Structures are given as structure tokens and as C-alpha cells.
């Protein structure tokens, strides 16, 4: 894609009140990563994804606007739960909807850097590249500011 005009930055959260499992335990993180890679190949350009123990960050673009971001997040959650079922794991319990943050072409690189530094801020690793559950499968679109801010 040349650079989708419709950009999204969302966080999908587990329901901490009823879900004790962690997305990054056992093979769970790899199953989630597989769903996100498939999503990048088929529906959206994912500029950054990050699987944290109890939430997922997703920074992406599309050529067409989403009718409803929460509905899109629901589809992602269902796909993850189907992947869990294929592994014969119980479905995850999610919070309804998602958190959505504004992002523009000018702030896209900064949003990506912020997402990728999340496990460092969470004291899970010392360097972002040490975290196994993250990716940047699609390059930033033409026109995105590529000068990364200092960490």
C-alpha cells in the first residue's frame, strides 16, 4: 500500500476482573502473534503490534475507514479466541470494546516507538528488542515522520 489515509492506534484489554491467564504465558503470545500476522497480510497494514501480559497494542492503517473501531476490535478478539480453541485452550475473557488513541501521519512514528518501548516501561525487559511478542510487519507509509524520538 502507498500509505493508508485512515490510521488507528488501539489497545485491546483482557478483563482483569475475571481473567487470570496472561497473554504472554506458555504459547499464548505466539498464538496471538500468528493472528496479528494474518491480519497484516489480509486486512490492514500493521505498523506495530505488541502483546503484553494483559493487553495488546495495535497500530495500523487502512485504505477505507472502519465503520466502528470497537467492532473491529471484537473481530480481532474472536480470531484470537478461535486460535486458542484450535490449541484446545479455553477462550479468553476480554473487556468490551477497545481503547482508541488519535494518530496522524505526523505522529505515527512516535506512536510506534511508544508501543515498542512498552515492555521496557513495564520493567519486563531492558531493551525493546528483547521482548518476544512484538512486531512491525508493515513499513511506515510514505510521508510519515521517520525520525524516532529519543527513548
RODO-2510 file (C-alpha; in nm, 4 decimals, decimal comma):
residues 151
     n   res          X          Y          Z
     1     x     0,0000     0,0000     0,0000
     2     x     0,1128     0,3555    -0,0637
     3     x     0,0073     0,4833     0,2747
     4     x    -0,3433     0,4335     0,4014
     5     x    -0,5162     0,7593     0,4861
     6     x    -0,7064     0,6017     0,7784
     7     x    -0,4827     0,5367     1,0798
     8     x    -0,5706     0,3668     1,4083
     9     x    -0,3980     0,3118     1,7413
    10     x    -0,5925     0,0763     1,9689
    11     x    -0,5427    -0,1227     2,2868
    12     x    -0,7389    -0,4403     2,3492
    13     x    -0,7589    -0,5431     2,7149
    14     x    -0,8223    -0,8677     2,8966
    15     x    -1,0914    -0,8477     3,1619
    16     x    -0,8615    -0,8370     3,4655
    17     x    -1,1532    -0,8985     3,6993
    18     x    -1,2294    -1,2415     3,5549
    19     x    -0,9216    -1,3430     3,3541
    20     x    -0,6138    -1,4643     3,5391
    21     x    -0,4231    -1,6027     3,2402
    22     x    -0,1555    -1,3956     3,0741
    23     x    -0,1286    -1,3441     2,7006
    24     x     0,2477    -1,3974     2,7186
    25     x     0,2465    -1,7259     2,9117
    26     x     0,3181    -2,0645     2,7521
    27     x     0,2485    -2,0462     2,3796
    28     x    -0,0307    -1,7902     2,4127
    29     x     0,1794    -1,4985     2,2885
    30     x     0,2803    -1,6905     1,9774
    31     x    -0,0842    -1,7782     1,9021
    32     x    -0,1814    -1,4099     1,9334
    33     x     0,1151    -1,3083     1,7149
    34     x     0,0019    -1,5543     1,4486
    35     x    -0,3443    -1,3924     1,4391
    36     x    -0,1905    -1,0445     1,4120
    37     x     0,0433    -1,1524     1,1304
    38     x    -0,2516    -1,2950     0,9391
    39     x    -0,4433    -0,9710     0,9954
    40     x    -0,1497    -0,7748     0,8492
    41     x    -0,1422    -0,9978     0,5413
    42     x    -0,5160    -0,9820     0,4718
    43     x    -0,6890    -0,6706     0,6076
    44     x    -0,4698    -0,3894     0,7367
    45     x    -0,1146    -0,2569     0,7332
    46     x     0,0149    -0,3122     1,0854
    47     x     0,2899    -0,0647     1,1714
    48     x     0,3374    -0,2046     1,5228
    49     x     0,1836    -0,4722     1,7400
    50     x     0,2711    -0,5544     2,0972
    51     x     0,1397    -0,8356     2,3145
    52     x     0,1705    -0,7501     2,6827
    53     x     0,0618    -0,9810     2,9663
    54     x    -0,2907    -0,8366     2,9854
    55     x    -0,3359    -0,6254     2,6727
    56     x    -0,2493    -0,5893     2,3052
    57     x    -0,1413    -0,2719     2,1252
    58     x    -0,2209    -0,2444     1,7569
    59     x    -0,1103     0,0450     1,5339
    60     x    -0,2420     0,0098     1,1805
    61     x    -0,3719     0,1752     0,8674
    62     x    -0,6390     0,1020     0,6095
    63     x    -0,7403     0,2396     0,2718
    64     x    -1,1034     0,2548     0,3847
    65     x    -1,2252     0,3857     0,7223
    66     x    -1,3537     0,1418     0,9806
    67     x    -1,7252     0,1753     1,0388
    68     x    -1,6698     0,1076     1,4074
    69     x    -1,3346     0,0564     1,5831
    70     x    -1,4939    -0,1456     1,8659
    71     x    -1,6469    -0,3870     1,6127
    72     x    -1,3056    -0,4319     1,4507
    73     x    -1,1500    -0,4973     1,7943
    74     x    -1,4236    -0,7537     1,8593
    75     x    -1,3296    -0,9377     1,5399
    76     x    -0,9649    -0,9462     1,6500
    77     x    -1,0650    -1,0870     1,9903
    78     x    -1,2831    -1,3536     1,8267
    79     x    -0,9970    -1,4571     1,5981
    80     x    -0,7644    -1,4862     1,8952
    81     x    -1,0213    -1,6965     2,0810
    82     x    -1,0612    -1,9211     1,7745
    83     x    -0,6830    -1,9672     1,7661
    84     x    -0,6969    -2,0631     2,1353
    85     x    -0,9747    -2,3135     2,0620
    86     x    -0,7617    -2,4720     1,7860
    87     x    -0,4955    -2,5287     2,0524
    88     x    -0,7688    -2,6649     2,2821
    89     x    -0,7247    -2,3761     2,5256
    90     x    -1,0196    -2,2028     2,6894
    91     x    -1,1359    -1,8755     2,5346
    92     x    -1,0075    -1,5545     2,6885
    93     x    -1,2352    -1,3081     2,8651
    94     x    -1,1945    -0,9574     2,7251
    95     x    -1,3140    -0,6131     2,8217
    96     x    -1,5780    -0,4865     2,5823
    97     x    -1,4569    -0,2643     2,3011
    98     x    -1,1098    -0,1159     2,2971
    99     x    -0,9231     0,2000     2,3865
   100     x    -0,8561     0,4129     2,0816
   101     x    -0,5929     0,6874     2,0645
   102     x    -0,5656     0,9562     1,7979
   103     x    -0,2835     0,9125     1,5490
   104     x    -0,1881     1,1053     1,2369
   105     x     0,0738     1,0583     0,9693
   106     x     0,2902     1,3071     1,1595
   107     x     0,2617     1,1171     1,4904
   108     x     0,2748     0,7618     1,3537
   109     x     0,6499     0,7031     1,4110
   110     x     0,6243     0,8392     1,7656
   111     x     0,3246     0,6130     1,8381
   112     x     0,5179     0,3120     1,7050
   113     x     0,8222     0,3909     1,9210
   114     x     0,5985     0,4356     2,2260
   115     x     0,4280     0,0987     2,1674
   116     x     0,7567    -0,0842     2,1135
   117     x     0,9014     0,0603     2,4365
   118     x     0,6034    -0,0621     2,6417
   119     x     0,7766    -0,3729     2,7883
   120     x     1,0708    -0,1560     2,8968
   121     x     0,8379     0,0881     3,0750
   122     x     0,6630    -0,2145     3,2292
   123     x     1,0019    -0,3378     3,3585
   124     x     0,9680    -0,6660     3,1681
   125     x     1,2894    -0,6267     2,9648
   126     x     1,5807    -0,3838     2,9478
   127     x     1,5633    -0,3223     2,5712
   128     x     1,2585    -0,3338     2,3400
   129     x     1,4287    -0,5841     2,1094
   130     x     1,4476    -0,8330     2,3994
   131     x     1,0669    -0,8704     2,4039
   132     x     0,9461    -1,1704     2,2017
   133     x     0,5871    -1,0598     2,1468
   134     x     0,6142    -0,7571     1,9189
   135     x     0,6425    -0,6764     1,5539
   136     x     0,6476    -0,4102     1,2858
   137     x     0,5370    -0,6080     0,9787
   138     x     0,4486    -0,3114     0,7553
   139     x     0,6788    -0,0184     0,6859
   140     x     0,5541     0,3256     0,7786
   141     x     0,3661     0,4854     0,4902
   142     x     0,5155     0,7495     0,2662
   143     x     0,5004     1,0860     0,4409
   144     x     0,5230     0,9514     0,7949
   145     x     0,7832     1,1232     1,0070
   146     x     1,0545     0,8591     1,0405
   147     x     1,2823     1,0345     1,2865
   148     x     1,2305     0,8304     1,6032
   149     x     1,2182     1,0278     1,9294
   150     x     1,4846     0,9516     2,1905
   151     x     1,3840     0,6880     2,4471
***
